[in-house]
Amino acid sequence: MFSKSKINDPSAKPAEDSSAPAKPAPSSSSAPKPDFAASAPRPKAPPSSLSTDLTITGNMKTTGDIQVEGNVEGDIRAHLLTVGETAVIKGEIVADDIVVNGRVIGRVRGLKVRLTSTARVEGDIIHKTIAIESGAHFEGSVQRQDDPLNTGAGKGAGAASAAKPASPAPASTDTPKA
């Protein structure tokens, strides 16, 4: 046993080495904490609010929610967009859910679009589902699509698909020339 203890004494140096890996172990235990922190922001953030005295010129884009009470001249993209009664938006609005209480001058694209009795919309609406309350003013066309958010991307994908078949055809033409 004593000889084994003496062997353990030289292994005490590897024990120091094992204490060195023990230092990375706390680091790796720190690493999962950021993973948990990354999953912690899942609680939904409150919507961004644009007050009645705010005027914005330019486009806005977020993955969150926006409540607009002021004036916006530009396009808006969001998850949930609520246009307040005092709001005036001049531009395209694109969101999963859109509730219009105020005025929109431009195209509206959304999975769920709701025009309340105080809404005034001048422009086309592309939607998956729509609700228009009595009293809402609407001038434009309404079009239902299964994926209204990707209307522009769908056209681009079609163009890309058309370009791809065109590419193999010249390649086939090049092959006989070679």
Buried (B, 14 or more C-beta within 10 A) or exposed (E): EEEEEEEEEEBEEEEEEEEEEEEEEEEEEEEEEEEEEEEEEEEEEEBEBBEEEEEBEEEBEBEEBBBBBBBBBBBBBBBBBBBBEBBBBBBBBBBBBBBBBBBBBBBBBBBBBBBBEBBBBEBBBBBBEBEBEEEBEBEBEEEEBEEBBBBEEEEEEEEEEEEEEEEEEEEEEEEEEE
